[in-house]
Amino acid sequence: MNYHLYVCPKNGKGYVEHIAFRDYLHSNAAARLEYEAVKLRLAEQYRYDIDAYGEGKTAIVTSILKKAMK
């Protein structure tokens, strides 16, 4: 896969969550470093399995989104 494109309506749930997630990581260094560590570990572990990589991120993404959407 060369590209991954995500399209959603402006101000829709997906858009709002993406912006909140981005902003939370931007303002929270500890969360940013934890997310980075998880992504690096998963990238190494699932180098050729994008589905497993994505599934592996679910727990941390959900955790960060809960905090970001408060």
Backbone bond lengths (Angstrom), bond angles and torsions (degrees), N, CA, C in turn:
res aa  C-N    CA-C-N  psi(-1)  N-CA   C-N-CA  omega(-1)  CA-C   N-CA-C  phi
1 M - - - 1.444 - - 1.530 108.04 -
2 N 1.306 116.64 128.15 1.458 121.37 178.89 1.512 113.23 -93.44
3 Y 1.340 116.78 -28.54 1.462 120.05 -175.45 1.514 110.10 -140.11
4 H 1.321 114.48 152.55 1.456 121.19 171.54 1.525 105.83 -132.71
5 L 1.300 116.59 118.25 1.458 121.54 -177.49 1.519 108.80 -117.95
6 Y 1.314 116.02 127.81 1.465 121.87 178.00 1.516 107.59 -115.96
7 V 1.315 116.93 121.91 1.461 122.21 -178.93 1.523 108.53 -122.01
8 C 1.326 115.57 133.69 1.463 119.55 178.06 1.526 108.13 -149.93
9 P 1.332 116.36 158.84 1.464 119.35 179.19 1.527 111.07 -67.63
10 K 1.327 116.29 139.98 1.456 120.47 177.17 1.528 108.86 -60.59
11 N 1.319 114.82 134.91 1.459 123.89 -178.52 1.523 113.97 69.97
12 G 1.348 117.36 7.57 1.454 120.72 171.88 1.531 109.31 -76.23
13 K 1.323 116.96 170.38 1.463 121.81 -177.21 1.532 111.52 -55.86
14 G 1.317 117.79 -46.84 1.455 121.02 -179.61 1.513 112.56 -61.00
15 Y 1.306 116.04 -42.18 1.465 121.10 179.04 1.529 110.86 -64.00
16 V 1.319 116.24 -48.93 1.467 121.48 -178.56 1.526 110.05 -60.42
17 E 1.330 117.29 -42.70 1.464 120.50 179.07 1.527 111.67 -65.29
18 H 1.311 117.62 -42.04 1.470 120.24 178.92 1.525 111.58 -61.49
19 I 1.310 116.67 -43.69 1.464 120.62 -179.30 1.533 110.39 -67.91
20 A 1.330 117.34 -42.62 1.465 120.82 178.64 1.527 110.49 -62.72
21 F 1.325 117.14 -41.78 1.468 122.60 178.84 1.531 109.70 -61.60
22 R 1.318 116.14 -48.97 1.458 121.47 179.22 1.523 111.49 -59.40
23 D 1.317 116.13 -48.46 1.459 120.53 -177.74 1.526 111.91 -65.16
24 Y 1.332 116.78 -38.08 1.458 120.54 178.89 1.531 110.28 -63.37
25 L 1.312 116.94 -46.64 1.463 119.71 178.86 1.524 111.33 -64.84
26 H 1.296 116.55 -36.17 1.467 120.58 179.39 1.528 111.45 -62.81
27 S 1.327 116.41 -35.59 1.462 120.18 -175.34 1.528 114.20 -97.82
28 N 1.325 118.26 -4.14 1.456 121.10 -175.10 1.530 110.03 -128.29
29 A 1.334 115.90 97.41 1.464 120.73 -175.27 1.527 112.45 -62.68
30 A 1.322 118.07 -38.70 1.466 120.61 -178.89 1.525 111.07 -63.89
31 A 1.325 116.70 -44.46 1.468 120.71 178.66 1.525 110.42 -65.41
32 R 1.314 116.22 -40.05 1.469 121.46 179.15 1.528 110.81 -60.91
33 L 1.336 117.27 -44.64 1.464 121.22 179.95 1.526 111.64 -67.78
34 E 1.329 116.54 -38.49 1.465 119.75 177.79 1.528 110.49 -64.78
35 Y 1.315 116.85 -44.38 1.467 121.38 178.67 1.524 110.54 -62.39
36 E 1.318 116.53 -42.33 1.459 120.98 177.81 1.526 110.99 -60.16
37 A 1.325 117.26 -44.76 1.466 121.32 -178.99 1.524 111.13 -62.28
38 V 1.322 116.42 -42.35 1.468 120.47 178.82 1.527 109.90 -63.26
39 K 1.326 116.72 -46.09 1.469 120.38 -179.30 1.532 111.94 -62.08
40 L 1.320 116.66 -41.58 1.466 119.90 179.73 1.527 111.17 -65.60
41 R 1.335 116.32 -43.46 1.467 120.00 178.54 1.519 111.14 -61.89
42 L 1.328 116.20 -45.78 1.460 120.49 -179.84 1.526 112.05 -66.47
43 A 1.322 117.25 -37.39 1.465 120.93 178.69 1.524 110.43 -62.49
44 E 1.303 116.40 -38.03 1.467 120.45 177.71 1.525 110.74 -71.44
45 Q 1.314 115.87 -44.49 1.464 121.55 -176.40 1.526 112.45 -69.84
46 Y 1.321 116.56 -38.28 1.468 121.27 -174.97 1.520 111.70 -120.20
47 R 1.296 116.03 45.61 1.464 122.35 -176.43 1.531 112.56 -50.68
48 Y 1.312 117.93 -37.47 1.469 121.08 -175.26 1.529 112.90 -114.22
49 D 1.322 116.89 19.21 1.469 120.94 -178.77 1.525 109.20 -135.15
50 I 1.320 116.42 85.30 1.462 121.88 -176.15 1.525 112.08 -62.99
51 D 1.327 117.44 -31.19 1.465 119.92 179.27 1.528 110.99 -67.61
52 A 1.325 117.36 -44.41 1.464 120.88 178.30 1.527 110.57 -65.87
53 Y 1.322 116.65 -37.58 1.464 121.07 176.49 1.529 109.88 -59.44
54 G 1.311 117.01 -48.88 1.459 121.69 179.76 1.523 111.96 -62.47
55 E 1.330 116.83 -43.89 1.458 120.80 178.60 1.526 110.97 -63.54
56 G 1.320 116.51 -35.57 1.452 121.12 179.72 1.519 113.24 -65.33
57 K 1.321 116.89 -26.02 1.470 121.20 179.82 1.525 113.00 -84.14
58 T 1.312 117.91 -11.69 1.457 121.70 -172.34 1.520 113.34 -54.28
59 A 1.320 118.13 -48.33 1.467 120.94 -175.58 1.525 111.57 -61.94
60 I 1.323 117.67 -46.43 1.470 119.32 -177.82 1.523 111.54 -71.60
61 V 1.314 117.31 -37.22 1.466 119.73 178.12 1.533 109.76 -63.74
62 T 1.328 116.91 -43.89 1.460 121.00 178.53 1.521 111.04 -61.85
63 S 1.315 116.42 -43.01 1.468 121.37 178.80 1.521 111.61 -61.97
64 I 1.312 116.61 -45.62 1.466 120.57 -179.80 1.524 110.58 -66.95
65 L 1.325 117.33 -40.59 1.470 120.14 179.48 1.529 111.93 -62.48
66 K 1.330 117.02 -39.28 1.469 119.55 178.03 1.520 110.69 -59.28
67 K 1.314 116.52 -42.66 1.470 121.15 179.21 1.524 110.87 -70.11
68 A 1.315 116.28 -40.72 1.467 121.19 -176.34 1.523 112.59 -69.31
69 M 1.295 117.43 -28.82 1.471 120.89 -174.94 1.524 113.08 -91.19
70 K 1.323 117.53 4.23 1.481 120.46 179.08 1.504 110.34 -71.22
